[in-house]
Amino acid sequence: MRYTGTNRGAFSGMPATGKSVDVQLVDILRLGDDGLVHEHWGVLDLMTMMQQLGVVPAGPPA
């Protein structure tokens, strides 16, 4: 999946930056026989998001 948005409020103790983010994430759900979600695992590319917000400097291109 892809997550996009604009940082307009405090996040993890830092004030809003007004900057946009565009990061990838993976969500895995385990559904029970009742059709409900019983477990959820999620992975978000936080390093890329923090680089886009200017909190972490971007490294050299790969």
PQR file of N, CA, C, O and H, with PARSE charges and radii, in Angstrom:
ATOM      1  N   MET A   1       0.844  -1.166   0.000 -0.4000 1.5000
ATOM      2  CA  MET A   1       0.000   0.000   0.000 -0.0000 2.0000
ATOM      3  C   MET A   1       0.892   1.232   0.000  0.5500 1.7000
ATOM      4  O   MET A   1       2.096   1.154   0.245 -0.5500 1.4000
ATOM      5  N   ARG A   2       0.291   2.332  -0.272 -0.4000 1.5000
ATOM      6  CA  ARG A   2       0.998   3.612  -0.246 -0.0000 2.0000
ATOM      7  C   ARG A   2       0.228   4.554   0.670  0.5500 1.7000
ATOM      8  O   ARG A   2      -0.998   4.641   0.609 -0.5500 1.4000
ATOM      9  H   ARG A   2      -0.687   2.395  -0.471  0.4000 1.0000
ATOM     10  N   TYR A   3       0.966   5.251   1.513 -0.4000 1.5000
ATOM     11  CA  TYR A   3       0.392   6.192   2.469 -0.0000 2.0000
ATOM     12  C   TYR A   3       0.864   7.585   2.089  0.5500 1.7000
ATOM     13  O   TYR A   3       2.067   7.827   1.984 -0.5500 1.4000
ATOM     14  H   TYR A   3       1.963   5.180   1.563  0.4000 1.0000
ATOM     15  N   THR A   4      -0.068   8.498   1.881 -0.4000 1.5000
ATOM     16  CA  THR A   4       0.296   9.876   1.568 -0.0000 2.0000
ATOM     17  C   THR A   4      -0.456  10.806   2.512  0.5500 1.7000
ATOM     18  O   THR A   4      -1.557  10.496   2.966 -0.5500 1.4000
ATOM     19  H   THR A   4      -1.045   8.302   1.966  0.4000 1.0000
ATOM     20  N   GLY A   5       0.146  11.928   2.793 -0.4000 1.5000
ATOM     21  CA  GLY A   5      -0.517  12.895   3.658 -0.0000 2.0000
ATOM     22  C   GLY A   5       0.365  14.104   3.895  0.5500 1.7000
ATOM     23  O   GLY A   5       1.468  14.209   3.359 -0.5500 1.4000
ATOM     24  H   GLY A   5       1.041  12.180   2.424  0.4000 1.0000
ATOM     25  N   THR A   6      -0.143  15.009   4.705 -0.4000 1.5000
ATOM     26  CA  THR A   6       0.567  16.224   5.069 -0.0000 2.0000
ATOM     27  C   THR A   6       0.649  16.293   6.583  0.5500 1.7000
ATOM     28  O   THR A   6      -0.358  16.115   7.269 -0.5500 1.4000
ATOM     29  H   THR A   6      -1.039  14.924   5.140  0.4000 1.0000
ATOM     30  N   ASN A   7       1.834  16.548   7.108 -0.4000 1.5000
ATOM     31  CA  ASN A   7       2.064  16.625   8.548 -0.0000 2.0000
ATOM     32  C   ASN A   7       1.553  17.970   9.065  0.5500 1.7000
ATOM     33  O   ASN A   7       2.237  18.989   8.975 -0.5500 1.4000
ATOM     34  H   ASN A   7       2.652  16.692   6.550  0.4000 1.0000
ATOM     35  N   ARG A   8       0.329  17.947   9.609 -0.4000 1.5000
ATOM     36  CA  ARG A   8      -0.304  19.187  10.077 -0.0000 2.0000
ATOM     37  C   ARG A   8      -0.490  19.235  11.586  0.5500 1.7000
ATOM     38  O   ARG A   8      -1.064  20.187  12.115 -0.5500 1.4000
ATOM     39  H   ARG A   8      -0.227  17.119   9.682  0.4000 1.0000
ATOM     40  N   GLY A   9      -0.007  18.217  12.274 -0.4000 1.5000
ATOM     41  CA  GLY A   9      -0.118  18.182  13.725 -0.0000 2.0000
ATOM     42  C   GLY A   9       1.121  17.556  14.324  0.5500 1.7000
ATOM     43  O   GLY A   9       1.958  17.007  13.608 -0.5500 1.4000
ATOM     44  H   GLY A   9       0.460  17.444  11.844  0.4000 1.0000
ATOM     45  N   ALA A  10       1.240  17.640  15.646 -0.4000 1.5000
ATOM     46  CA  ALA A  10       2.387  17.053  16.337 -0.0000 2.0000
ATOM     47  C   ALA A  10       2.447  15.552  16.048  0.5500 1.7000
ATOM     48  O   ALA A  10       1.418  14.883  15.956 -0.5500 1.4000
ATOM     49  H   ALA A  10       0.560  18.087  16.228  0.4000 1.0000
ATOM     50  N   PHE A  11       3.668  15.036  15.908 -0.4000 1.5000
ATOM     51  CA  PHE A  11       3.876  13.617  15.625 -0.0000 2.0000
ATOM     52  C   PHE A  11       5.127  13.155  16.347  0.5500 1.7000
ATOM     53  O   PHE A  11       6.208  13.691  16.104 -0.5500 1.4000
ATOM     54  H   PHE A  11       4.505  15.579  15.983  0.4000 1.0000
ATOM     55  N   SER A  12       5.008  12.187  17.214 -0.4000 1.5000
ATOM     56  CA  SER A  12       6.142  11.622  17.954 -0.0000 2.0000
ATOM     57  C   SER A  12       6.976  12.706  18.650  0.5500 1.7000
ATOM     58  O   SER A  12       8.205  12.642  18.658 -0.5500 1.4000
ATOM     59  H   SER A  12       4.129  11.752  17.411  0.4000 1.0000
ATOM     60  N   GLY A  13       6.309  13.681  19.221 -0.4000 1.5000
ATOM     61  CA  GLY A  13       6.996  14.723  19.969 -0.0000 2.0000
ATOM     62  C   GLY A  13       7.549  15.869  19.148  0.5500 1.7000
ATOM     63  O   GLY A  13       8.147  16.786  19.711 -0.5500 1.4000
ATOM     64  H   GLY A  13       5.310  13.733  19.215  0.4000 1.0000
ATOM     65  N   MET A  14       7.370  15.850  17.827 -0.4000 1.5000
ATOM     66  CA  MET A  14       7.859  16.963  17.012 -0.0000 2.0000
ATOM     67  C   MET A  14       6.668  17.786  16.529  0.5500 1.7000
ATOM     68  O   MET A  14       5.596  17.234  16.285 -0.5500 1.4000
ATOM     69  H   MET A  14       6.884  15.106  17.370  0.4000 1.0000
ATOM     70  N   PRO A  15       6.843  19.084  16.391 -0.5600 1.5000
ATOM     71  CA  PRO A  15       5.734  19.920  15.916  0.2800 2.0000
ATOM     72  C   PRO A  15       5.449  19.671  14.433  0.5500 1.7000
ATOM     73  O   PRO A  15       6.268  19.092  13.719 -0.5500 1.4000
ATOM     74  N   ALA A  16       4.295  20.112  13.993 -0.4000 1.5000
ATOM     75  CA  ALA A  16       3.910  19.972  12.583 -0.0000 2.0000
ATOM     76  C   ALA A  16       4.926  20.661  11.687  0.5500 1.7000
ATOM     77  O   ALA A  16       5.448  21.726  12.015 -0.5500 1.4000
ATOM     78  H   ALA A  16       3.631  20.583  14.573  0.4000 1.0000
ATOM     79  N   THR A  17       5.199  20.026  10.542 -0.4000 1.5000
ATOM     80  CA  THR A  17       6.152  20.594   9.580 -0.0000 2.0000
ATOM     81  C   THR A  17       5.455  21.187   8.362  0.5500 1.7000
ATOM     82  O   THR A  17       6.028  22.026   7.666 -0.5500 1.4000
ATOM     83  H   THR A  17       4.775  19.161  10.275  0.4000 1.0000
ATOM     84  N   GLY A  18       4.220  20.756   8.098 -0.4000 1.5000
ATOM     85  CA  GLY A  18       3.514  21.197   6.897 -0.0000 2.0000
ATOM     86  C   GLY A  18       3.999  20.490   5.645  0.5500 1.7000
ATOM     87  O   GLY A  18       3.534  20.790   4.546 -0.5500 1.4000
ATOM     88  H   GLY A  18       3.755  20.075   8.663  0.4000 1.0000
ATOM     89  N   LYS A  19       4.939  19.543   5.799 -0.4000 1.5000
ATOM     90  CA  LYS A  19       5.499  18.835   4.645 -0.0000 2.0000
ATOM     91  C   LYS A  19       4.656  17.611   4.298  0.5500 1.7000
ATOM     92  O   LYS A  19       3.987  17.031   5.153 -0.5500 1.4000
ATOM     93  H   LYS A  19       5.316  19.299   6.692  0.4000 1.0000
ATOM     94  N   SER A  20       4.707  17.233   3.022 -0.4000 1.5000
ATOM     95  CA  SER A  20       3.987  16.050   2.539 -0.0000 2.0000
ATOM     96  C   SER A  20       4.846  14.814   2.685  0.5500 1.7000
ATOM     97  O   SER A  20       6.075  14.879   2.632 -0.5500 1.4000
ATOM     98  H   SER A  20       5.251  17.704   2.327  0.4000 1.0000
ATOM     99  N   VAL A  21       4.179  13.683   2.872 -0.4000 1.5000
ATOM    100  CA  VAL A  21       4.872  12.398   2.912 -0.0000 2.0000
ATOM    101  C   VAL A  21       4.221  11.444   1.914  0.5500 1.7000
ATOM    102  O   VAL A  21       3.029  11.540   1.623 -0.5500 1.4000
ATOM    103  H   VAL A  21       3.181  13.630   2.915  0.4000 1.0000
ATOM    104  N   ASP A  22       5.027  10.532   1.403 -0.4000 1.5000
ATOM    105  CA  ASP A  22       4.570   9.506   0.466 -0.0000 2.0000
ATOM    106  C   ASP A  22       5.427   8.278   0.736  0.5500 1.7000
ATOM    107  O   ASP A  22       6.557   8.187   0.256 -0.5500 1.4000
ATOM    108  H   ASP A  22       5.995  10.454   1.640  0.4000 1.0000
ATOM    109  N   VAL A  23       4.892   7.332   1.506 -0.4000 1.5000
ATOM    110  CA  VAL A  23       5.665   6.161   1.914 -0.0000 2.0000
ATOM    111  C   VAL A  23       4.881   4.885   1.651  0.5500 1.7000
ATOM    112  O   VAL A  23       3.661   4.906   1.487 -0.5500 1.4000
ATOM    113  H   VAL A  23       3.974   7.406   1.896  0.4000 1.0000
ATOM    114  N   GLN A  24       5.603   3.779   1.615 -0.4000 1.5000
ATOM    115  CA  GLN A  24       4.987   2.472   1.394 -0.0000 2.0000
ATOM    116  C   GLN A  24       4.799   1.759   2.729  0.5500 1.7000
ATOM    117  O   GLN A  24       5.544   1.989   3.681 -0.5500 1.4000
ATOM    118  H   GLN A  24       6.594   3.761   1.749  0.4000 1.0000
ATOM    119  N   LEU A  25       3.798   0.895   2.782 -0.4000 1.5000
ATOM    120  CA  LEU A  25       3.561   0.095   3.965 -0.0000 2.0000
ATOM    121  C   LEU A  25       2.966  -1.240   3.571  0.5500 1.7000
ATOM    122  O   LEU A  25       2.448  -1.413   2.468 -0.5500 1.4000
ATOM    123  H   LEU A  25       3.192   0.708   2.009  0.4000 1.0000
ATOM    124  N   VAL A  26       3.056  -2.185   4.506 -0.4000 1.5000
ATOM    125  CA  VAL A  26       2.499  -3.516   4.314 -0.0000 2.0000
ATOM    126  C   VAL A  26       1.575  -3.794   5.489  0.5500 1.7000
ATOM    127  O   VAL A  26       1.973  -3.615   6.640 -0.5500 1.4000
ATOM    128  H   VAL A  26       3.477  -2.043   5.402  0.4000 1.0000
ATOM    129  N   ASP A  27       0.362  -4.224   5.224 -0.4000 1.5000
ATOM    130  CA  ASP A  27      -0.584  -4.648   6.250 -0.0000 2.0000
ATOM    131  C   ASP A  27      -0.943  -6.104   5.990  0.5500 1.7000
ATOM    132  O   ASP A  27      -1.308  -6.472   4.873 -0.5500 1.4000
ATOM    133  H   ASP A  27       0.039  -4.370   4.289  0.4000 1.0000
ATOM    134  N   ILE A  28      -0.838  -6.927   7.022 -0.4000 1.5000
ATOM    135  CA  ILE A  28      -1.215  -8.336   6.932 -0.0000 2.0000
ATOM    136  C   ILE A  28      -2.281  -8.579   7.990  0.5500 1.7000
ATOM    137  O   ILE A  28      -2.091  -8.249   9.160 -0.5500 1.4000
ATOM    138  H   ILE A  28      -0.542  -6.629   7.929  0.4000 1.0000
ATOM    139  N   LEU A  29      -3.389  -9.150   7.580 -0.4000 1.5000
ATOM    140  CA  LEU A  29      -4.501  -9.424   8.477 -0.0000 2.0000
ATOM    141  C   LEU A  29      -4.772 -10.917   8.529  0.5500 1.7000
ATOM    142  O   LEU A  29      -4.700 -11.598   7.506 -0.5500 1.4000
ATOM    143  H   LEU A  29      -3.544  -9.418   6.629  0.4000 1.0000
ATOM    144  N   ARG A  30      -5.084 -11.433   9.716 -0.4000 1.5000
ATOM    145  CA  ARG A  30      -5.535 -12.816   9.835 -0.0000 2.0000
ATOM    146  C   ARG A  30      -7.001 -12.787  10.190  0.5500 1.7000
ATOM    147  O   ARG A  30      -7.401 -12.274  11.235 -0.5500 1.4000
ATOM    148  H   ARG A  30      -5.143 -10.880  10.547  0.4000 1.0000
ATOM    149  N   LEU A  31      -7.800 -13.354   9.293 -0.4000 1.5000
ATOM    150  CA  LEU A  31      -9.242 -13.406   9.496 -0.0000 2.0000
ATOM    151  C   LEU A  31      -9.631 -14.731  10.118  0.5500 1.7000
ATOM    152  O   LEU A  31      -9.097 -15.779   9.755 -0.5500 1.4000
ATOM    153  H   LEU A  31      -7.476 -13.771   8.445  0.4000 1.0000
ATOM    154  N   GLY A  32     -10.564 -14.681  11.059 -0.4000 1.5000
ATOM    155  CA  GLY A  32     -11.070 -15.893  11.679 -0.0000 2.0000
ATOM    156  C   GLY A  32     -12.215 -16.480  10.877  0.5500 1.7000
ATOM    157  O   GLY A  32     -12.668 -15.886   9.899 -0.5500 1.4000
ATOM    158  H   GLY A  32     -10.997 -13.830  11.354  0.4000 1.0000
ATOM    159  N   ASP A  33     -12.678 -17.638  11.291 -0.4000 1.5000
ATOM    160  CA  ASP A  33     -13.821 -18.277  10.627 -0.0000 2.0000
ATOM    161  C   ASP A  33     -15.075 -17.420  10.717  0.5500 1.7000
ATOM    162  O   ASP A  33     -16.013 -17.592   9.938 -0.5500 1.4000
ATOM    163  H   ASP A  33     -12.310 -18.120  12.087  0.4000 1.0000
ATOM    164  N   ASP A  34     -15.086 -16.482  11.685 -0.4000 1.5000
ATOM    165  CA  ASP A  34     -16.236 -15.594  11.839 -0.0000 2.0000
ATOM    166  C   ASP A  34     -16.174 -14.391  10.902  0.5500 1.7000
ATOM    167  O   ASP A  34     -17.077 -13.555  10.911 -0.5500 1.4000
ATOM    168  H   ASP A  34     -14.325 -16.342  12.318  0.4000 1.0000
ATOM    169  N   GLY A  35     -15.104 -14.294  10.085 -0.4000 1.5000
ATOM    170  CA  GLY A  35     -14.968 -13.200   9.133 -0.0000 2.0000
ATOM    171  C   GLY A  35     -14.389 -11.930   9.736  0.5500 1.7000
ATOM    172  O   GLY A  35     -14.258 -10.919   9.047 -0.5500 1.4000
ATOM    173  H   GLY A  35     -14.371 -14.974  10.078  0.4000 1.0000
ATOM    174  N   LEU A  36     -14.040 -11.977  11.027 -0.4000 1.5000
ATOM    175  CA  LEU A  36     -13.474 -10.807  11.697 -0.0000 2.0000
ATOM    176  C   LEU A  36     -11.947 -10.882  11.717  0.5500 1.7000
ATOM    177  O   LEU A  36     -11.362 -11.963  11.651 -0.5500 1.4000
ATOM    178  H   LEU A  36     -14.147 -12.799  11.587  0.4000 1.0000
ATOM    179  N   VAL A  37     -11.317  -9.712  11.809 -0.4000 1.5000
ATOM    180  CA  VAL A  37      -9.866  -9.654  11.916 -0.0000 2.0000
ATOM    181  C   VAL A  37      -9.468 -10.050  13.331  0.5500 1.7000
ATOM    182  O   VAL A  37      -9.939  -9.459  14.302 -0.5500 1.4000
ATOM    183  H   VAL A  37     -11.791  -8.834  11.862  0.4000 1.0000
ATOM    184  N   HIS A  38      -8.597 -11.054  13.446 -0.4000 1.5000
ATOM    185  CA  HIS A  38      -8.136 -11.526  14.747 -0.0000 2.0000
ATOM    186  C   HIS A  38      -6.706 -11.109  15.041  0.5500 1.7000
ATOM    187  O   HIS A  38      -6.317 -11.015  16.206 -0.5500 1.4000
ATOM    188  H   HIS A  38      -8.214 -11.534  12.657  0.4000 1.0000
ATOM    189  N   GLU A  39      -5.914 -10.857  13.999 -0.4000 1.5000
ATOM    190  CA  GLU A  39      -4.549 -10.393  14.182 -0.0000 2.0000
ATOM    191  C   GLU A  39      -4.207  -9.422  13.064  0.5500 1.7000
ATOM    192  O   GLU A  39      -4.736  -9.507  11.956 -0.5500 1.4000
ATOM    193  H   GLU A  39      -6.229 -10.933  13.054  0.4000 1.0000
ATOM    194  N   HIS A  40      -3.300  -8.488  13.386 -0.4000 1.5000
ATOM    195  CA  HIS A  40      -2.862  -7.507  12.398 -0.0000 2.0000
ATOM    196  C   HIS A  40      -1.373  -7.270  12.577  0.5500 1.7000
ATOM    197  O   HIS A  40      -0.898  -7.071  13.695 -0.5500 1.4000
ATOM    198  H   HIS A  40      -2.870  -8.419  14.287  0.4000 1.0000
ATOM    199  N   TRP A  41      -0.641  -7.292  11.475 -0.4000 1.5000
ATOM    200  CA  TRP A  41       0.765  -6.940  11.464 -0.0000 2.0000
ATOM    201  C   TRP A  41       0.918  -5.816  10.449  0.5500 1.7000
ATOM    202  O   TRP A  41       0.345  -5.873   9.361 -0.5500 1.4000
ATOM    203  H   TRP A  41      -1.027  -7.454  10.567  0.4000 1.0000
ATOM    204  N   GLY A  42       1.682  -4.809  10.798 -0.4000 1.5000
ATOM    205  CA  GLY A  42       1.890  -3.691   9.890 -0.0000 2.0000
ATOM    206  C   GLY A  42       3.342  -3.242   9.898  0.5500 1.7000
ATOM    207  O   GLY A  42       3.993  -3.208  10.942 -0.5500 1.4000
ATOM    208  H   GLY A  42       2.148  -4.762  11.682  0.4000 1.0000
ATOM    209  N   VAL A  43       3.834  -2.900   8.721 -0.4000 1.5000
ATOM    210  CA  VAL A  43       5.195  -2.393   8.579 -0.0000 2.0000
ATOM    211  C   VAL A  43       5.118  -1.119   7.747  0.5500 1.7000
ATOM    212  O   VAL A  43       4.606  -1.123   6.627 -0.5500 1.4000
ATOM    213  H   VAL A  43       3.304  -2.927   7.873  0.4000 1.0000
ATOM    214  N   LEU A  44       5.636  -0.028   8.309 -0.4000 1.5000
ATOM    215  CA  LEU A  44       5.635   1.273   7.644 -0.0000 2.0000
ATOM    216  C   LEU A  44       7.084   1.719   7.475  0.5500 1.7000
ATOM    217  O   LEU A  44       7.895   1.546   8.385 -0.5500 1.4000
ATOM    218  H   LEU A  44       6.053  -0.024   9.218  0.4000 1.0000
ATOM    219  N   ASP A  45       7.406   2.281   6.338 -0.4000 1.5000
ATOM    220  CA  ASP A  45       8.761   2.772   6.074 -0.0000 2.0000
ATOM    221  C   ASP A  45       8.957   4.104   6.799  0.5500 1.7000
ATOM    222  O   ASP A  45       8.902   5.170   6.185 -0.5500 1.4000
ATOM    223  H   ASP A  45       6.747   2.422   5.599  0.4000 1.0000
ATOM    224  N   LEU A  46       9.188   4.027   8.126 -0.4000 1.5000
ATOM    225  CA  LEU A  46       9.324   5.235   8.945 -0.0000 2.0000
ATOM    226  C   LEU A  46      10.572   6.042   8.609  0.5500 1.7000
ATOM    227  O   LEU A  46      10.550   7.268   8.719 -0.5500 1.4000
ATOM    228  H   LEU A  46       9.232   3.161   8.624  0.4000 1.0000
ATOM    229  N   MET A  47      11.656   5.391   8.203 -0.4000 1.5000
ATOM    230  CA  MET A  47      12.878   6.129   7.863 -0.0000 2.0000
ATOM    231  C   MET A  47      12.619   7.079   6.701  0.5500 1.7000
ATOM    232  O   MET A  47      13.003   8.247   6.754 -0.5500 1.4000
ATOM    233  H   MET A  47      11.674   4.395   8.113  0.4000 1.0000
ATOM    234  N   THR A  48      11.975   6.585   5.661 -0.4000 1.5000
ATOM    235  CA  THR A  48      11.657   7.440   4.512 -0.0000 2.0000
ATOM    236  C   THR A  48      10.736   8.569   4.934  0.5500 1.7000
ATOM    237  O   THR A  48      10.920   9.711   4.511 -0.5500 1.4000
ATOM    238  H   THR A  48      11.664   5.636   5.618  0.4000 1.0000
ATOM    239  N   MET A  49       9.741   8.265   5.766 -0.4000 1.5000
ATOM    240  CA  MET A  49       8.818   9.302   6.215 -0.0000 2.0000
ATOM    241  C   MET A  49       9.557  10.382   7.006  0.5500 1.7000
ATOM    242  O   MET A  49       9.315  11.571   6.795 -0.5500 1.4000
ATOM    243  H   MET A  49       9.591   7.337   6.110  0.4000 1.0000
ATOM    244  N   MET A  50      10.451   9.989   7.910 -0.4000 1.5000
ATOM    245  CA  MET A  50      11.193  10.965   8.707 -0.0000 2.0000
ATOM    246  C   MET A  50      12.139  11.790   7.832  0.5500 1.7000
ATOM    247  O   MET A  50      12.371  12.968   8.106 -0.5500 1.4000
ATOM    248  H   MET A  50      10.648   9.023   8.081  0.4000 1.0000
ATOM    249  N   GLN A  51      12.687  11.171   6.777 -0.4000 1.5000
ATOM    250  CA  GLN A  51      13.533  11.923   5.841 -0.0000 2.0000
ATOM    251  C   GLN A  51      12.690  12.951   5.089  0.5500 1.7000
ATOM    252  O   GLN A  51      13.124  14.088   4.905 -0.5500 1.4000
ATOM    253  H   GLN A  51      12.499  10.215   6.555  0.4000 1.0000
ATOM    254  N   GLN A  52      11.500  12.568   4.658 -0.4000 1.5000
ATOM    255  CA  GLN A  52      10.628  13.479   3.935 -0.0000 2.0000
ATOM    256  C   GLN A  52      10.162  14.643   4.825  0.5500 1.7000
ATOM    257  O   GLN A  52       9.917  15.744   4.331 -0.5500 1.4000
ATOM    258  H   GLN A  52      11.148  11.644   4.807  0.4000 1.0000
ATOM    259  N   LEU A  53      10.042  14.395   6.132 -0.4000 1.5000
ATOM    260  CA  LEU A  53       9.642  15.448   7.069 -0.0000 2.0000
ATOM    261  C   LEU A  53      10.822  16.315   7.471  0.5500 1.7000
ATOM    262  O   LEU A  53      10.630  17.349   8.110 -0.5500 1.4000
ATOM    263  H   LEU A  53      10.241  13.500   6.532  0.4000 1.0000
ATOM    264  N   GLY A  54      12.045  15.919   7.111 -0.4000 1.5000
ATOM    265  CA  GLY A  54      13.222  16.709   7.419 -0.0000 2.0000
ATOM    266  C   GLY A  54      13.783  16.448   8.806  0.5500 1.7000
ATOM    267  O   GLY A  54      14.649  17.189   9.269 -0.5500 1.4000
ATOM    268  H   GLY A  54      12.201  15.078   6.592  0.4000 1.0000
ATOM    269  N   VAL A  55      13.305  15.412   9.474 -0.4000 1.5000
ATOM    270  CA  VAL A  55      13.779  15.069  10.810 -0.0000 2.0000
ATOM    271  C   VAL A  55      15.100  14.309  10.734  0.5500 1.7000
ATOM    272  O   VAL A  55      15.979  14.494  11.575 -0.5500 1.4000
ATOM    273  H   VAL A  55      12.601  14.810   9.097  0.4000 1.0000
ATOM    274  N   VAL A  56      15.233  13.458   9.727 -0.4000 1.5000
ATOM    275  CA  VAL A  56      16.427  12.648   9.506 -0.0000 2.0000
ATOM    276  C   VAL A  56      17.008  13.050   8.155  0.5500 1.7000
ATOM    277  O   VAL A  56      16.278  13.089   7.165 -0.5500 1.4000
ATOM    278  H   VAL A  56      14.519  13.308   9.043  0.4000 1.0000
ATOM    279  N   PRO A  57      18.309  13.352   8.090 -0.5600 1.5000
ATOM    280  CA  PRO A  57      18.876  13.716   6.783  0.2800 2.0000
ATOM    281  C   PRO A  57      18.840  12.533   5.820  0.5500 1.7000
ATOM    282  O   PRO A  57      19.044  11.384   6.212 -0.5500 1.4000
ATOM    283  N   ALA A  58      18.580  12.837   4.562 -0.4000 1.5000
ATOM    284  CA  ALA A  58      18.583  11.801   3.534 -0.0000 2.0000
ATOM    285  C   ALA A  58      20.020  11.417   3.217  0.5500 1.7000
ATOM    286  O   ALA A  58      20.900  12.275   3.166 -0.5500 1.4000
ATOM    287  H   ALA A  58      18.414  13.770   4.243  0.4000 1.0000
ATOM    288  N   GLY A  59      20.253  10.143   3.007 -0.4000 1.5000
ATOM    289  CA  GLY A  59      21.582   9.665   2.661 -0.0000 2.0000
ATOM    290  C   GLY A  59      21.853   9.841   1.186  0.5500 1.7000
ATOM    291  O   GLY A  59      21.009  10.358   0.455 -0.5500 1.4000
ATOM    292  H   GLY A  59      19.538   9.446   3.049  0.4000 1.0000
ATOM    293  N   PRO A  60      23.036   9.410   0.736 -0.5600 1.5000
ATOM    294  CA  PRO A  60      23.366   9.500  -0.693  0.2800 2.0000
ATOM    295  C   PRO A  60      22.484   8.535  -1.485  0.5500 1.7000
ATOM    296  O   PRO A  60      22.012   7.537  -0.940 -0.5500 1.4000
ATOM    297  N   PRO A  61      22.260   8.824  -2.759 -0.5600 1.5000
ATOM    298  CA  PRO A  61      21.447   7.917  -3.576  0.2800 2.0000
ATOM    299  C   PRO A  61      22.061   6.525  -3.634  0.5500 1.7000
ATOM    300  O   PRO A  61      23.282   6.371  -3.637 -0.5500 1.4000
ATOM    301  N   ALA A  62      21.210   5.528  -3.681 -0.4000 1.5000
ATOM    302  CA  ALA A  62      21.686   4.139  -3.728 -0.0000 2.0000
ATOM    303  C   ALA A  62      22.168   3.786  -5.114  0.5500 1.7000
ATOM    304  O   ALA A  62      22.606   2.660  -5.348 -0.5500 1.4000
ATOM    305  H   ALA A  62      20.217   5.653  -3.679  0.4000 1.0000
TER
END
